[in-house]
Amino acid sequence: MKLLEGLVACLVLGSVLPLAAQEPARYRFWRDIDRGAAPSEEIVAFTLDSDVYAATRDAFPDLRVFDDAQAEAPYQIEPDVEFREERTRHTFPTEVVSLHEEGTAIEIRLRLPEDSPSAEGLSFFTRLADYERKVRVFGSQDGKEWTPLVADGILFDYSRYMDVSNREIPLPPNSFRQLKIAIGDVTDEKESPYKELTRTFRSGKEDQRVERTTVERRPLRIDRITAWYDVTRQHVQKARKGAYPIAAFEAQEDAAKKQTVLQVRTRREPVTRFTLQTPSRNFSRRAVVEVPVVHGVNREWTRIGEATVSSFRFRSFHREQLTIAFPERRQEEYRIVIHNEDNPPLDVKGVQAEGNVYRVVFLAQESRAYRVFYGSETAESPKYETATVLATLRRDFQPVEAKLASQVENAGFGGEPGLALRTALNNWIFLGAVICLMVAVLAWGLFRAGRHLQNLPKD
């Protein structure tokens, strides 16, 4: 029995070795942090890349920074930011000076308010659906001499076929205070979905049936026209987005479900959107991004994002929206399902991935070299006071940007605490040997107990 107790004790102790004795050997990879000359202590920052993302777990609990004396350096992981321009649209009303009808076209003259800026575009408001109209725009300062601004604009609504419309006409840079808008073919003809049926009876029986189709003449009624301009704000702080490589891509057609299924694999980067790469044009499809979720032994796909992807090219008109956004995810595998309905499948050549960029910030000591270690199944998130310390120091000091050297496998990697035990317990040969040993020990104990009973005095 003592042998059995000793075996159990060894297994338990092997799984609960002090974690401190396994730092930094418990991490699979390391990389040098190149911060150049280090004549004094400074705040250092380095950006995480695909190698780090691929080896770390969600929320980065298995990442540590050590100096050349293997002393742990507290750090903070934060989203990287950038300063860029931000454009905001502002609209203002216009005054209709006159409206003239010339055959099948109309001419509208507008005047901008005295205190308004120049118009960068016009928006047309109408309740009409299923139409297409050509538009020309001219500009003038005095209402006498007119300069062409737009020669081939187009207003349209194709809601009969898909949710696609355009009611805006962008204008080139100008300073005109009066605008003249020429809209051609303002009245069209639309066949009514209803038919007039006339039946003639003779001697109680139907003698003649006549069906008439009604054609409706529809003028383009414009409720109002507004002008707009964009205001650009400089140095707006935004979370920086970065492009991440696609590890694998495959497109499949599911004719039964009328779907195009795109299989996308990444290296667990923090992705927030996918952009389709396709030469197809003049389409509008619903696309869904999904990720696998395991429930027991079942593997299911769960939707995390959805968008309508479209591309329209007609003469000078070009509008494209091929991006599907979703909350940040770190997955190895994604699936994009494009619903084609009865339309021909899209020719998707590839997918671009984009997501947030993160960096590590820590306080480096003078003349110290540092390495980042990462990749562990059991490491827990450290609890540092770095955020408070750095928030105070960074009011006066900006981080020094460092670079990571190539990834190196940790030769001193001693395995995860308890990992060897879990691996052994998953090995049927080891389990069989342990069971046989325990049976032998139990049998020997029973045999000894039986011998002991035989030696007891009989009453």
C-alpha positions as a Markdown table, in Angstrom:
| # | Residue | x | y | z |
|---|---|---|---|---|
| 1 | Met | 0.0 | 0.0 | 0.0 |
| 2 | Lys | 2.9 | 2.3 | 0.7 |
| 3 | Leu | 4.0 | 1.9 | -3.0 |
| 4 | Leu | 0.5 | 2.9 | -4.2 |
| 5 | Glu | 0.5 | 5.9 | -2.0 |
| 6 | Gly | 3.9 | 7.0 | -3.1 |
| 7 | Leu | 2.9 | 6.7 | -6.8 |
| 8 | Val | -0.2 | 8.9 | -6.3 |
| 9 | Ala | 1.9 | 11.4 | -4.3 |
| 10 | Cys | 4.4 | 11.7 | -7.1 |
| 11 | Leu | 1.7 | 12.3 | -9.7 |
| 12 | Val | 0.1 | 15.0 | -7.6 |
| 13 | Leu | 3.3 | 16.8 | -6.8 |
| 14 | Gly | 4.4 | 16.7 | -10.4 |
| 15 | Ser | 1.3 | 18.6 | -11.4 |
| 16 | Val | 1.6 | 21.4 | -8.8 |
| 17 | Leu | 5.2 | 22.4 | -9.0 |
| 18 | Pro | 5.7 | 26.1 | -8.1 |
| 19 | Leu | 5.0 | 28.2 | -11.2 |
| 20 | Ala | 7.8 | 30.6 | -10.3 |
| 21 | Ala | 10.3 | 27.8 | -10.8 |
| 22 | Gln | 9.2 | 27.5 | -14.4 |
| 23 | Glu | 9.7 | 31.1 | -15.6 |
| 24 | Pro | 10.5 | 31.8 | -18.4 |
| 25 | Ala | 11.0 | 28.2 | -19.4 |
| 26 | Arg | 7.2 | 27.7 | -19.5 |
| 27 | Tyr | 6.9 | 29.7 | -22.7 |
| 28 | Arg | 7.4 | 28.2 | -26.1 |
| 29 | Phe | 8.8 | 31.2 | -28.0 |
| 30 | Trp | 10.9 | 34.3 | -27.4 |
| 31 | Arg | 12.1 | 37.3 | -29.4 |
| 32 | Asp | 14.6 | 40.0 | -28.7 |
| 33 | Ile | 13.3 | 43.5 | -28.3 |
| 34 | Asp | 15.5 | 45.8 | -30.3 |
| 35 | Arg | 15.4 | 49.3 | -28.8 |
| 36 | Gly | 18.8 | 50.4 | -30.0 |
| 37 | Ala | 21.2 | 52.2 | -27.6 |
| 38 | Ala | 19.8 | 52.4 | -24.1 |
| 39 | Pro | 21.8 | 55.1 | -22.2 |
| 40 | Ser | 19.0 | 55.7 | -19.7 |
| 41 | Glu | 15.7 | 54.3 | -18.6 |
| 42 | Glu | 12.8 | 54.9 | -21.0 |
| 43 | Ile | 9.3 | 53.9 | -21.9 |
| 44 | Val | 9.5 | 51.3 | -24.7 |
| 45 | Ala | 6.7 | 50.2 | -27.0 |
| 46 | Phe | 6.7 | 47.4 | -29.7 |
| 47 | Thr | 3.9 | 46.3 | -32.0 |
| 48 | Leu | 2.5 | 42.7 | -31.9 |
| 49 | Asp | 2.6 | 40.8 | -35.2 |
| 50 | Ser | 1.2 | 37.6 | -36.7 |
| 51 | Asp | 3.7 | 35.3 | -35.0 |
| 52 | Val | 2.7 | 36.5 | -31.6 |
| 53 | Tyr | -1.0 | 36.4 | -32.4 |
| 54 | Ala | -0.7 | 32.8 | -33.6 |
| 55 | Ala | 1.0 | 31.5 | -30.5 |
| 56 | Thr | -0.9 | 33.4 | -27.8 |
| 57 | Arg | -4.4 | 32.9 | -26.3 |
| 58 | Asp | -7.2 | 35.4 | -26.2 |
| 59 | Ala | -6.5 | 38.5 | -24.1 |
| 60 | Phe | -2.8 | 37.6 | -24.1 |
| 61 | Pro | -2.5 | 36.0 | -20.7 |
| 62 | Asp | 0.6 | 34.0 | -21.9 |
| 63 | Leu | 2.9 | 36.9 | -22.7 |
| 64 | Arg | 5.8 | 38.1 | -20.5 |
| 65 | Val | 8.7 | 40.5 | -20.8 |
| 66 | Phe | 12.0 | 39.6 | -19.1 |
| 67 | Asp | 15.3 | 41.4 | -19.0 |
| 68 | Asp | 18.8 | 39.8 | -19.4 |
| 69 | Ala | 18.8 | 38.9 | -15.7 |
| 70 | Gln | 15.5 | 37.0 | -16.1 |
| 71 | Ala | 13.7 | 39.6 | -14.1 |
| 72 | Glu | 10.0 | 40.1 | -15.1 |
| 73 | Ala | 9.2 | 43.6 | -16.5 |
| 74 | Pro | 5.6 | 44.7 | -15.9 |
| 75 | Tyr | 3.9 | 45.8 | -19.2 |
| 76 | Gln | 0.6 | 47.1 | -20.6 |
| 77 | Ile | -1.1 | 46.0 | -23.8 |
| 78 | Glu | -3.0 | 48.7 | -25.5 |
| 79 | Pro | -4.6 | 49.4 | -29.0 |
| 80 | Asp | -2.3 | 51.4 | -31.2 |
| 81 | Val | -3.7 | 54.8 | -32.3 |
| 82 | Glu | -3.1 | 57.1 | -35.2 |
| 83 | Phe | -4.1 | 60.7 | -36.1 |
| 84 | Arg | -5.9 | 61.2 | -39.4 |
| 85 | Glu | -8.5 | 63.3 | -41.2 |
| 86 | Glu | -12.2 | 62.9 | -40.6 |
| 87 | Arg | -14.8 | 64.2 | -43.1 |
| 88 | Thr | -18.2 | 65.2 | -41.9 |
| 89 | Arg | -21.1 | 66.0 | -44.2 |
| 90 | His | -23.3 | 69.1 | -43.7 |
| 91 | Thr | -26.4 | 69.9 | -45.6 |
| 92 | Phe | -28.3 | 73.1 | -46.2 |
| 93 | Pro | -31.4 | 74.1 | -48.2 |
| 94 | Thr | -31.5 | 75.7 | -51.6 |
| 95 | Glu | -33.9 | 78.3 | -53.1 |
| 96 | Val | -35.8 | 77.4 | -56.3 |
| 97 | Val | -35.6 | 80.5 | -58.6 |
| 98 | Ser | -37.5 | 79.0 | -61.6 |
| 99 | Leu | -38.6 | 75.8 | -63.3 |
| 100 | His | -39.0 | 75.5 | -67.1 |
| 101 | Glu | -40.4 | 72.6 | -69.1 |
| 102 | Glu | -38.8 | 72.0 | -72.4 |
| 103 | Gly | -40.4 | 69.1 | -74.2 |
| 104 | Thr | -39.7 | 66.0 | -72.1 |
| 105 | Ala | -37.1 | 67.7 | -70.0 |
| 106 | Ile | -37.2 | 70.3 | -67.2 |
| 107 | Glu | -34.7 | 73.0 | -66.2 |
| 108 | Ile | -34.5 | 74.0 | -62.6 |
| 109 | Arg | -32.5 | 77.1 | -61.4 |
| 110 | Leu | -31.4 | 77.2 | -57.7 |
| 111 | Arg | -29.8 | 79.9 | -55.6 |
| 112 | Leu | -27.6 | 79.1 | -52.6 |
| 113 | Pro | -28.2 | 81.0 | -49.3 |
| 114 | Glu | -25.9 | 84.1 | -48.9 |
| 115 | Asp | -24.1 | 82.8 | -45.8 |
| 116 | Ser | -23.6 | 79.2 | -47.1 |
| 117 | Pro | -20.4 | 77.8 | -48.4 |
| 118 | Ser | -20.1 | 76.5 | -52.0 |
| 119 | Ala | -22.0 | 73.3 | -52.8 |
| 120 | Glu | -19.9 | 70.1 | -53.2 |
| 121 | Gly | -23.0 | 68.1 | -54.2 |
| 122 | Leu | -26.8 | 68.0 | -54.5 |
| 123 | Ser | -29.3 | 65.6 | -53.0 |
| 124 | Phe | -32.7 | 65.0 | -54.7 |
| 125 | Phe | -35.7 | 63.9 | -52.6 |
| 126 | Thr | -38.5 | 62.1 | -54.4 |
| 127 | Arg | -41.1 | 59.4 | -53.6 |
| 128 | Leu | -40.9 | 57.9 | -57.0 |
| 129 | Ala | -39.5 | 54.4 | -57.3 |
| 130 | Asp | -38.1 | 52.3 | -60.3 |
| 131 | Tyr | -36.8 | 55.1 | -62.5 |
| 132 | Glu | -33.7 | 56.4 | -64.2 |
| 133 | Arg | -33.0 | 60.0 | -65.2 |
| 134 | Lys | -30.1 | 61.8 | -66.8 |
| 135 | Val | -28.9 | 65.0 | -65.1 |
| 136 | Arg | -26.7 | 67.9 | -66.2 |
| 137 | Val | -25.6 | 70.7 | -63.9 |
| 138 | Phe | -24.3 | 74.2 | -64.7 |
| 139 | Gly | -23.0 | 76.9 | -62.4 |
| 140 | Ser | -23.1 | 80.7 | -62.6 |
| 141 | Gln | -22.4 | 83.8 | -60.5 |
| 142 | Asp | -24.8 | 86.2 | -62.2 |
| 143 | Gly | -27.4 | 83.9 | -63.7 |
| 144 | Lys | -26.4 | 84.8 | -67.2 |
| 145 | Glu | -23.2 | 83.0 | -68.1 |
| 146 | Trp | -23.3 | 79.3 | -67.3 |
| 147 | Thr | -20.4 | 76.9 | -66.8 |
| 148 | Pro | -20.9 | 73.2 | -67.2 |
| 149 | Leu | -20.2 | 71.3 | -64.0 |
| 150 | Val | -21.7 | 67.8 | -64.5 |
| 151 | Ala | -22.3 | 66.5 | -68.0 |
| 152 | Asp | -23.4 | 62.9 | -67.4 |
| 153 | Gly | -25.0 | 62.6 | -63.9 |
| 154 | Ile | -27.6 | 60.0 | -63.3 |
| 155 | Leu | -30.4 | 59.6 | -60.7 |
| 156 | Phe | -31.9 | 56.1 | -60.4 |
| 157 | Asp | -33.9 | 53.7 | -58.2 |
| 158 | Tyr | -33.8 | 50.0 | -59.1 |
| 159 | Ser | -35.8 | 48.8 | -56.0 |
| 160 | Arg | -38.0 | 46.7 | -58.3 |
| 161 | Tyr | -35.0 | 44.5 | -58.8 |
| 162 | Met | -32.7 | 45.1 | -55.7 |
| 163 | Asp | -32.2 | 47.7 | -53.0 |
| 164 | Val | -30.1 | 50.0 | -55.0 |
| 165 | Ser | -30.6 | 53.8 | -55.7 |
| 166 | Asn | -28.7 | 57.0 | -56.2 |
| 167 | Arg | -30.2 | 60.4 | -55.4 |
| 168 | Glu | -27.0 | 62.4 | -55.2 |
| 169 | Ile | -25.0 | 64.4 | -57.8 |
| 170 | Pro | -21.4 | 65.3 | -56.6 |
| 171 | Leu | -20.1 | 68.5 | -58.0 |
| 172 | Pro | -16.5 | 69.5 | -58.8 |
| 173 | Pro | -14.8 | 72.3 | -56.8 |
| 174 | Asn | -16.6 | 75.5 | -57.6 |
| 175 | Ser | -17.6 | 78.9 | -56.1 |
| 176 | Phe | -20.9 | 79.4 | -58.0 |
| 177 | Arg | -23.9 | 80.8 | -56.1 |
| 178 | Gln | -26.4 | 79.8 | -58.7 |
| 179 | Leu | -27.0 | 76.4 | -60.2 |
| 180 | Lys | -29.0 | 75.2 | -63.2 |
| 181 | Ile | -30.1 | 71.6 | -63.3 |
| 182 | Ala | -31.3 | 70.0 | -66.6 |
| 183 | Ile | -33.2 | 66.7 | -66.1 |
| 184 | Gly | -34.1 | 64.7 | -69.3 |
| 185 | Asp | -37.2 | 62.5 | -69.9 |
| 186 | Val | -38.9 | 63.6 | -66.6 |
| 187 | Thr | -42.0 | 61.6 | -67.6 |
| 188 | Asp | -41.9 | 57.9 | -68.3 |
| 189 | Glu | -44.5 | 55.2 | -69.0 |
| 190 | Lys | -45.0 | 52.2 | -66.7 |
| 191 | Glu | -47.2 | 49.3 | -67.4 |
| 192 | Ser | -49.8 | 48.8 | -64.7 |
| 193 | Pro | -49.8 | 45.4 | -63.0 |
| 194 | Tyr | -53.6 | 45.4 | -63.3 |
| 195 | Lys | -55.6 | 44.6 | -66.4 |
| 196 | Glu | -59.0 | 45.7 | -67.5 |
| 197 | Leu | -61.2 | 42.7 | -68.4 |
| 198 | Thr | -64.4 | 43.1 | -70.6 |
| 199 | Arg | -66.6 | 40.1 | -71.2 |
| 200 | Thr | -69.6 | 40.0 | -73.7 |
| 201 | Phe | -72.4 | 37.5 | -73.1 |
| 202 | Arg | -74.9 | 36.2 | -75.7 |
| 203 | Ser | -77.7 | 33.8 | -74.9 |
| 204 | Gly | -76.3 | 33.4 | -71.4 |
| 205 | Lys | -72.9 | 32.3 | -72.6 |
| 206 | Glu | -69.6 | 34.3 | -72.8 |
| 207 | Asp | -69.2 | 35.4 | -76.4 |
| 208 | Gln | -66.2 | 37.6 | -76.2 |
| 209 | Arg | -63.4 | 38.5 | -73.7 |
| 210 | Val | -61.1 | 41.5 | -74.1 |
| 211 | Glu | -58.2 | 42.3 | -71.8 |
| 212 | Arg | -56.7 | 45.8 | -71.8 |
| 213 | Thr | -53.4 | 46.8 | -70.2 |
| 214 | Thr | -53.2 | 50.3 | -68.7 |
| 215 | Val | -50.1 | 52.4 | -69.1 |
| 216 | Glu | -49.4 | 54.9 | -66.4 |
| 217 | Arg | -47.5 | 58.1 | -67.2 |
| 218 | Arg | -45.3 | 59.0 | -64.3 |
| 219 | Pro | -43.6 | 62.4 | -63.9 |
| 220 | Leu | -40.5 | 62.8 | -61.7 |
| 221 | Arg | -41.9 | 64.7 | -58.8 |
| 222 | Ile | -39.1 | 66.3 | -56.8 |
| 223 | Asp | -40.1 | 67.2 | -53.2 |
| 224 | Arg | -36.9 | 69.3 | -52.6 |
| 225 | Ile | -33.3 | 69.7 | -53.5 |
| 226 | Thr | -30.6 | 70.3 | -50.8 |
| 227 | Ala | -26.9 | 71.0 | -51.2 |
| 228 | Trp | -24.1 | 69.6 | -49.1 |
| 229 | Tyr | -20.5 | 70.1 | -48.3 |
| 230 | Asp | -17.9 | 68.2 | -46.3 |
| 231 | Val | -15.9 | 69.6 | -43.3 |
| 232 | Thr | -12.5 | 68.0 | -42.7 |
| 233 | Arg | -11.1 | 67.8 | -39.2 |
| 234 | Gln | -7.3 | 67.3 | -38.9 |
| 235 | His | -5.5 | 65.1 | -36.3 |
| 236 | Val | -8.5 | 63.1 | -35.1 |
| 237 | Gln | -7.3 | 60.2 | -32.9 |
| 238 | Lys | -8.6 | 56.8 | -34.1 |
| 239 | Ala | -7.7 | 53.2 | -33.4 |
| 240 | Arg | -5.2 | 52.2 | -36.0 |
| 241 | Lys | -6.2 | 49.4 | -38.4 |
| 242 | Gly | -3.7 | 47.1 | -40.1 |
| 243 | Ala | -3.9 | 44.6 | -42.9 |
| 244 | Tyr | -3.3 | 41.0 | -42.0 |
| 245 | Pro | -2.3 | 38.2 | -44.4 |
| 246 | Ile | -4.7 | 35.4 | -45.2 |
| 247 | Ala | -3.2 | 32.0 | -44.4 |
| 248 | Ala | -5.5 | 30.0 | -46.7 |
| 249 | Phe | -8.5 | 30.8 | -48.9 |
| 250 | Glu | -10.9 | 28.5 | -50.8 |
| 251 | Ala | -14.2 | 29.3 | -52.6 |
| 252 | Gln | -16.9 | 26.7 | -53.1 |
| 253 | Glu | -20.3 | 26.9 | -54.8 |
| 254 | Asp | -23.3 | 25.3 | -53.1 |
| 255 | Ala | -25.8 | 25.0 | -56.0 |
| 256 | Ala | -28.5 | 23.5 | -53.8 |
| 257 | Lys | -28.5 | 26.4 | -51.3 |
| 258 | Lys | -27.7 | 29.0 | -54.0 |
| 259 | Gln | -24.7 | 30.1 | -52.0 |
| 260 | Thr | -21.0 | 30.9 | -52.5 |
| 261 | Val | -19.1 | 29.7 | -49.5 |
| 262 | Leu | -15.6 | 31.2 | -48.8 |
| 263 | Gln | -13.4 | 29.4 | -46.4 |
| 264 | Val | -10.8 | 31.8 | -44.8 |
| 265 | Arg | -8.0 | 30.9 | -42.4 |
| 266 | Thr | -5.9 | 33.4 | -40.5 |
| 267 | Arg | -3.2 | 33.2 | -37.8 |
| 268 | Arg | -5.5 | 34.5 | -35.0 |
| 269 | Glu | -4.9 | 38.1 | -35.7 |
| 270 | Pro | -7.5 | 40.6 | -34.1 |
| 271 | Val | -9.6 | 40.8 | -37.3 |
| 272 | Thr | -12.6 | 43.2 | -37.5 |
| 273 | Arg | -13.5 | 43.1 | -41.2 |
| 274 | Phe | -13.1 | 41.2 | -44.5 |
| 275 | Thr | -13.1 | 42.8 | -48.0 |
| 276 | Leu | -13.9 | 40.7 | -51.0 |
| 277 | Gln | -11.7 | 40.8 | -54.1 |
| 278 | Thr | -13.8 | 40.2 | -57.2 |
| 279 | Pro | -13.9 | 41.4 | -60.8 |
| 280 | Ser | -17.7 | 40.9 | -60.9 |
| 281 | Arg | -19.8 | 44.0 | -61.4 |
| 282 | Asn | -23.4 | 45.2 | -61.1 |
| 283 | Phe | -24.5 | 43.0 | -58.2 |
| 284 | Ser | -25.9 | 43.3 | -54.7 |
| 285 | Arg | -25.8 | 40.3 | -52.4 |
| 286 | Arg | -26.2 | 39.5 | -48.7 |
| 287 | Ala | -23.0 | 38.2 | -47.2 |
| 288 | Val | -22.6 | 36.7 | -43.7 |
| 289 | Val | -19.4 | 36.0 | -41.7 |
| 290 | Glu | -19.4 | 33.0 | -39.4 |
| 291 | Val | -17.1 | 31.3 | -37.0 |
| 292 | Pro | -17.1 | 27.7 | -35.7 |
| 293 | Val | -18.4 | 27.0 | -32.2 |
| 294 | Val | -18.0 | 23.6 | -30.5 |
| 295 | His | -20.9 | 22.4 | -28.3 |
| 296 | Gly | -19.8 | 19.1 | -26.8 |
| 297 | Val | -19.1 | 16.9 | -29.8 |
| 298 | Asn | -21.1 | 19.1 | -32.2 |
| 299 | Arg | -19.4 | 21.8 | -34.3 |
| 300 | Glu | -21.7 | 24.6 | -35.4 |
| 301 | Trp | -21.3 | 27.9 | -37.3 |
| 302 | Thr | -22.3 | 31.1 | -35.6 |
| 303 | Arg | -22.9 | 34.4 | -37.3 |
| 304 | Ile | -20.8 | 37.4 | -36.1 |
| 305 | Gly | -21.3 | 39.9 | -38.9 |
| 306 | Glu | -23.5 | 40.6 | -42.0 |
| 307 | Ala | -23.5 | 43.2 | -44.8 |
| 308 | Thr | -24.8 | 43.8 | -48.3 |
| 309 | Val | -21.9 | 43.7 | -50.7 |
| 310 | Ser | -22.3 | 45.4 | -54.0 |
| 311 | Ser | -20.5 | 46.8 | -57.0 |
| 312 | Phe | -22.1 | 49.1 | -59.6 |
| 313 | Arg | -20.5 | 50.4 | -62.8 |
| 314 | Phe | -22.6 | 52.2 | -65.3 |
| 315 | Arg | -21.0 | 54.8 | -67.6 |
| 316 | Ser | -19.3 | 57.3 | -65.2 |
| 317 | Phe | -21.2 | 56.1 | -62.2 |
| 318 | His | -19.1 | 53.8 | -59.9 |
| 319 | Arg | -20.1 | 52.7 | -56.4 |
| 320 | Glu | -18.6 | 49.8 | -54.5 |
| 321 | Gln | -19.1 | 48.3 | -51.1 |
| 322 | Leu | -17.3 | 45.0 | -50.6 |
| 323 | Thr | -16.5 | 45.1 | -46.9 |
| 324 | Ile | -18.1 | 43.0 | -44.1 |
| 325 | Ala | -17.4 | 44.4 | -40.6 |
| 326 | Phe | -17.9 | 42.6 | -37.3 |
| 327 | Pro | -16.7 | 42.8 | -33.7 |
| 328 | Glu | -13.1 | 41.9 | -33.1 |
| 329 | Arg | -12.4 | 38.2 | -33.2 |
| 330 | Arg | -9.2 | 36.1 | -33.0 |
| 331 | Gln | -10.1 | 32.9 | -34.8 |
| 332 | Glu | -8.1 | 30.5 | -37.0 |
| 333 | Glu | -11.1 | 29.7 | -39.2 |
| 334 | Tyr | -13.9 | 31.9 | -40.7 |
| 335 | Arg | -16.6 | 31.3 | -43.2 |
| 336 | Ile | -18.2 | 33.9 | -45.5 |
| 337 | Val | -21.5 | 32.8 | -47.0 |
| 338 | Ile | -22.8 | 34.9 | -50.0 |
| 339 | His | -26.4 | 34.4 | -50.8 |
| 340 | Asn | -26.8 | 34.4 | -54.6 |
| 341 | Glu | -30.5 | 33.6 | -54.8 |
| 342 | Asp | -31.2 | 33.0 | -58.6 |
| 343 | Asn | -28.3 | 35.2 | -59.7 |
| 344 | Pro | -25.1 | 33.7 | -61.2 |
| 345 | Pro | -22.3 | 33.1 | -58.6 |
| 346 | Leu | -19.7 | 35.9 | -58.0 |
| 347 | Asp | -16.2 | 35.4 | -59.1 |
| 348 | Val | -14.4 | 35.9 | -55.8 |
| 349 | Lys | -10.6 | 35.8 | -56.2 |
| 350 | Gly | -9.6 | 36.4 | -52.6 |
| 351 | Val | -10.3 | 38.2 | -49.3 |
| 352 | Gln | -8.5 | 41.0 | -47.5 |
| 353 | Ala | -8.4 | 40.9 | -43.7 |
| 354 | Glu | -8.1 | 44.0 | -41.6 |
| 355 | Gly | -8.2 | 44.6 | -37.9 |
| 356 | Asn | -7.0 | 46.4 | -34.8 |
| 357 | Val | -3.3 | 46.8 | -34.1 |
| 358 | Tyr | -2.0 | 46.3 | -30.5 |
| 359 | Arg | 1.3 | 47.1 | -28.9 |
| 360 | Val | 3.1 | 46.4 | -25.6 |
| 361 | Val | 4.4 | 49.3 | -23.5 |
| 362 | Phe | 6.8 | 48.8 | -20.6 |
| 363 | Leu | 9.4 | 50.8 | -18.6 |
| 364 | Ala | 12.9 | 49.7 | -19.6 |
| 365 | Gln | 15.8 | 50.1 | -17.3 |
| 366 | Glu | 19.2 | 51.6 | -18.2 |
| 367 | Ser | 21.6 | 49.3 | -20.2 |
| 368 | Arg | 19.2 | 46.3 | -19.9 |
| 369 | Ala | 18.4 | 44.0 | -22.8 |
| 370 | Tyr | 14.9 | 42.6 | -23.0 |
| 371 | Arg | 13.0 | 39.7 | -24.6 |
| 372 | Val | 9.4 | 38.9 | -25.0 |
| 373 | Phe | 8.3 | 35.4 | -24.2 |
| 374 | Tyr | 4.9 | 34.0 | -25.2 |
| 375 | Gly | 2.9 | 30.8 | -25.9 |
| 376 | Ser | 1.6 | 28.9 | -22.9 |
| 377 | Glu | -1.6 | 26.8 | -22.3 |
| 378 | Thr | -1.8 | 27.5 | -18.6 |
| 379 | Ala | -0.2 | 30.9 | -17.9 |
| 380 | Glu | -2.7 | 33.3 | -16.2 |
| 381 | Ser | -3.0 | 37.1 | -16.8 |
| 382 | Pro | -0.5 | 39.0 | -14.7 |
| 383 | Lys | -1.7 | 41.8 | -12.4 |
| 384 | Tyr | 0.5 | 44.8 | -12.8 |
| 385 | Glu | 0.2 | 48.4 | -11.7 |
| 386 | Thr | 1.7 | 49.5 | -15.0 |
| 387 | Ala | -1.3 | 51.3 | -16.3 |
| 388 | Thr | -1.3 | 53.7 | -13.4 |
| 389 | Val | 2.5 | 54.3 | -13.5 |
| 390 | Leu | 2.6 | 54.8 | -17.3 |
| 391 | Ala | -0.4 | 57.1 | -17.3 |
| 392 | Thr | 1.5 | 59.4 | -15.1 |
| 393 | Leu | 4.9 | 59.2 | -16.9 |
| 394 | Arg | 3.4 | 59.5 | -20.4 |
| 395 | Arg | 2.2 | 63.0 | -19.8 |
| 396 | Asp | 5.7 | 64.2 | -20.3 |
| 397 | Phe | 7.5 | 61.3 | -22.1 |
| 398 | Gln | 6.5 | 59.5 | -25.3 |
| 399 | Pro | 7.4 | 55.8 | -25.8 |
| 400 | Val | 10.4 | 54.8 | -27.8 |
| 401 | Glu | 9.4 | 52.5 | -30.7 |
| 402 | Ala | 11.2 | 49.2 | -30.6 |
| 403 | Lys | 11.2 | 46.3 | -33.1 |
| 404 | Leu | 10.9 | 42.6 | -32.5 |
| 405 | Ala | 13.6 | 40.3 | -33.9 |
| 406 | Ser | 12.8 | 36.9 | -35.5 |
| 407 | Gln | 10.9 | 34.3 | -33.6 |
| 408 | Val | 13.0 | 31.7 | -31.7 |
| 409 | Glu | 11.8 | 28.5 | -30.2 |
| 410 | Asn | 12.6 | 28.4 | -26.5 |
| 411 | Ala | 15.3 | 25.7 | -26.0 |
| 412 | Gly | 14.6 | 25.9 | -22.3 |
| 413 | Phe | 10.9 | 25.2 | -22.7 |
| 414 | Gly | 10.2 | 22.7 | -20.0 |
| 415 | Gly | 6.5 | 22.1 | -20.7 |
| 416 | Glu | 3.4 | 23.4 | -19.1 |
| 417 | Pro | 2.8 | 22.7 | -15.4 |
| 418 | Gly | 0.7 | 19.5 | -15.4 |
| 419 | Leu | 1.0 | 19.2 | -19.2 |
| 420 | Ala | 3.2 | 16.0 | -18.9 |
| 421 | Leu | 0.6 | 14.5 | -16.6 |
| 422 | Arg | -2.3 | 15.4 | -18.9 |
| 423 | Thr | -0.4 | 14.0 | -21.9 |
| 424 | Ala | 0.3 | 10.8 | -20.1 |
| 425 | Leu | -3.2 | 10.4 | -19.0 |
| 426 | Asn | -4.4 | 10.7 | -22.6 |
| 427 | Asn | -2.0 | 7.9 | -23.6 |
| 428 | Trp | -3.7 | 4.4 | -23.4 |
| 429 | Ile | -0.4 | 2.6 | -23.1 |
| 430 | Phe | 0.5 | 4.6 | -20.0 |
| 431 | Leu | -3.0 | 4.3 | -18.6 |
| 432 | Gly | -2.9 | 0.5 | -19.1 |
| 433 | Ala | 0.5 | 0.2 | -17.4 |
| 434 | Val | -0.7 | 2.3 | -14.4 |
| 435 | Ile | -3.9 | 0.2 | -14.1 |
| 436 | Cys | -1.9 | -3.0 | -14.2 |
| 437 | Leu | 0.5 | -1.7 | -11.6 |
| 438 | Met | -2.4 | -0.7 | -9.4 |
| 439 | Val | -4.0 | -4.1 | -9.8 |
| 440 | Ala | -0.8 | -5.8 | -8.9 |
| 441 | Val | -0.3 | -3.7 | -5.9 |
| 442 | Leu | -3.9 | -4.3 | -4.8 |
| 443 | Ala | -3.5 | -8.0 | -5.3 |
| 444 | Trp | -0.3 | -8.0 | -3.3 |
| 445 | Gly | -2.0 | -6.1 | -0.5 |
| 446 | Leu | -4.9 | -8.6 | -0.5 |
| 447 | Phe | -2.5 | -11.5 | -0.5 |
| 448 | Arg | -0.7 | -10.0 | 2.5 |
| 449 | Ala | -3.9 | -9.3 | 4.3 |
| 450 | Gly | -5.0 | -12.9 | 3.7 |
| 451 | Arg | -1.7 | -14.3 | 5.1 |
| 452 | His | -2.1 | -12.1 | 8.1 |
| 453 | Leu | -5.6 | -13.4 | 8.8 |
| 454 | Gln | -4.4 | -17.0 | 8.6 |
| 455 | Asn | -1.8 | -16.3 | 11.3 |
| 456 | Leu | -4.3 | -14.9 | 13.7 |
| 457 | Pro | -5.1 | -17.3 | 16.7 |
| 458 | Lys | -8.3 | -19.3 | 16.4 |
| 459 | Asp | -10.8 | -19.0 | 19.2 |
